[in-house]
Amino acid sequence: MTAVRIHGIATGGEGVGRLPDGVTVFVPRTAPGDLVEVDVTERHPRWARGRLRTLVASSGLRIAPSCPHYEADACGGCQLQHLAPEAQRAAKSTIVRDVIERVGRRPLDLPAVVPAPAPWRYRTKITLAVAEGAVRLGFHRYDQPGSVFDLEDCPIAAAPLMELLRGVRAARARLPRGAAQVVLRLDRAGRGHVLVVGGDPPWDAAALVAAFPDPVPAVWWKPADGAVRAMAGTESAFPVLAFQQVNPVLADRIRHDAAAWLEEARGAVAWDLYGGVGDGARLLAAAGATVWSVDADRSATAWAERQPVPDGTPPTYIAGRVEEVLHRLPDPELVLLNPPRAGAGRRVTQALDRLGQASRVRRLAYVSCDPATLARDLTRLPAYLLRRVVAYDLFPQTAHVEVLALLEAA
């Protein structure tokens, strides 16, 4: 057991301190300013991981977590409930600045963090693990990733999702044998969806549907060997597997900010890469740009094509891997880049850097759900200057942070 003073929060939400010999140690559920006693559980030459044994002196940044599962079940879904909201946002600002300077090798002041309109009940999607033949249906423990506890309520999830949870819990014995996950989701119209992942046929979803009051959700199944299929319940035109942010209100703010940062869109050719269901593309089109939007999800681009654009020319949507279709597109002046957590593909950043060197692209707005991959991609875009960075607290109570970066050709 070792005494450690915590001085910061790391990217994954763990507190950071130093052992007596100077080795950096990461300790979950600690706050900057805490004096703690820890058991070192993992040690390497330059860093270690510890488990909180005793809180000797509490930081003034600590608050009592609101969710009973956070402490009683060591829920791994949230990492920062023990920090006051202002302290959470300060930690995220520092995380963004540090990783962009260290990995991206770009100087950066501490970025502003836009708070979420609602710190609770904001998520429109949660993924539940199914354990021991559906005896337990819930989340994993942060200290035992292989262990699942039975979830009764998730305070960061929208209330209608908890109605879906109650229905699934009531009929858990009716899930297909061998089911691995249950995804609960709200679409843009507020309709509920239950997607069961894994399991062996045959499966009749009627008994599960009967556990829900009206309106009955749409029930989908992706068996262990097979494609997603609609099983029962209310039909919806929105593609159930298409990516959309789980905090739709703040996500809409980010899209509008990105489009505004690009400026002078009228008459410009714009790319919307990893465009999903085309939200960003429609904003740019409404601003007068000629937009080419690319995404690998055919159901997302098909849905996007059916959406109206009140002003401007509708975007051209292409279903395909971004790196495989760029050669088919006209050179852009503006680019909206919104890649998945893994960041943009190397061939994509290479193509964008060539366009920057040739002064084809004037501005590039990069929306990132992982500051580390944003920072990595900045090293692959030397033809651009980093002009502006803003962080968004898209996922309060967690260590995740969304970042919008504006780049201009040097």
C-alpha positions, 0 to 999 in steps of 0.5 A, a space after each residue: 500500500 502506497 500513498 499517492 497525491 493525484 495531480 490530474 486526469 488521464 485520457 481514460 478518466 483515471 487519476 494520475 499521480 506518482 509513486 515514491 520512485 517517480 513512476 507514473 501511476 494511474 488510479 481509477 475513481 480519484 480526483 486531482 488533489 486527492 491524497 490516496 493510498 493505493 495497491 499497485 496492481 500492474 507495474 511497468 518500467 515507466 508507468 503503473 496502475 493502482 487500485 484505490 484502497 483509502 481516500 486519505 484526504 479528499 479533493 474539493 473537486 469531489 462530489 457524491 455520485 448520483 448513480 447507485 451502480 457507480 460505486 456499488 457495482 463499480 460500473 464501467 459505463 461512467 468514469 467521472 461521476 465523482 467529479 463536479 461538472 466544472 472539474 469534469 470539463 476542466 479535465 477534458 480541456 486538459 486532455 485535449 490540449 495535452 494530446 494535441 501538443 504531445 501526439 499532434 505536435 501542434 501548440 494549443 491553448 486550453 480549449 473551451 469546453 461547451 457544456 451539454 444542455 443536460 448532464 443526465 438522461 441524454 443518451 439515446 442508445 445503450 448496449 447491454 451485455 447478456 450474461 449467464 443465459 440472461 440471468 444478468 443483463 447490464 454493464 461491465 465492472 470497470 475493475 473486472 471487465 469480464 463481469 456483468 452486473 444487473 442494471 436497474 437504471 442508467 441515469 445518463 440514458 434517456 427515460 424512454 430507454 429505461 422503459 425499454 429496459 424494463 420490458 426486456 428485463 421482464 421477458 429476459 428468459 425469452 431472448 434467443 439462446 446464446 444472445 450476447 448483447 441487447 442494444 436499446 435505441 431511440 430513433 429521430 422520431 423518438 421511436 424505440 428499437 430493441 436490437 438483440 445481437 447473437 444467439 442461435 435460431 430459431 427465435 420467436 420474438 412475440 413473447 418479448 414484444 408482449 412485455 412492452 406496453 404501447 407503443 411497442 418498439 421495433 425488435 431486431 435480431 442479428 443472430 450469430 451467423 446472419 444479417 440483421 432482420 426485423 422481428 416484430 413491433 413498430 416499423 421505422 424507416 430510419 436505418 437501425 444500424 446507421 451511426 448517429 450520436 447518442 447526444 443528439 442535441 449537442 451533436 446538432 450544435 457541433 454540426 452547425 458550428 462545423 458548417 459555420 466555421 467553413 464559411 463562404 460555402 456558396 458556390 464552393 465544392 464541398 466534401 462531407 467524408 464519413 457523412 453518415 445520414 447526411 446531416 452535415 451535407 445538408 447544412 452545407 448544401 443549404 448554405 449554397 455549396 455543391 456537396 459530395 457526401 461519402 459513407 460506407 453504410 448503404 442504409 445511411 446514404 439511402 436514408 439521406 437521399 430521401 431527406 429534403 434540402 429546403 434551400 440549395 442543391 441536394 447533396 450527391 451521396 455515395 455509398 462506399 469506403 471513403 479512401 476508395 471513392 475519393 478519386 471519383 470526386 471533384 476537387 473540393 474547396 471545403 471539407 467536413 471530416 467526421 471519421 469514426 473513433 479510429 480516425 481517418 484512413 491513411 489514404 484519406 489524410 494523404 489525399 487531403 494533404 496533397 490537396 492542401 499542398 496544392 492550395 485546393 482546400 481552403 478550410 477543413 473542419 474535423 469532428 473527432 470523437 477521440 482526441 488521440 486519433 485527431 492528434 495522430 491525423 494532424 501529423 499526417 496533415 502538415 499542409 494545414 495550419 491548426 486555426 481553432 479547437 473547441 471541445 464539447 462535453 457530449 458525454 457528461 459523467 464519462 471521460 469521452 470528449 468530442 472535438 471540433 478542429 478547424 484547419 486551413 491550408 498553410 
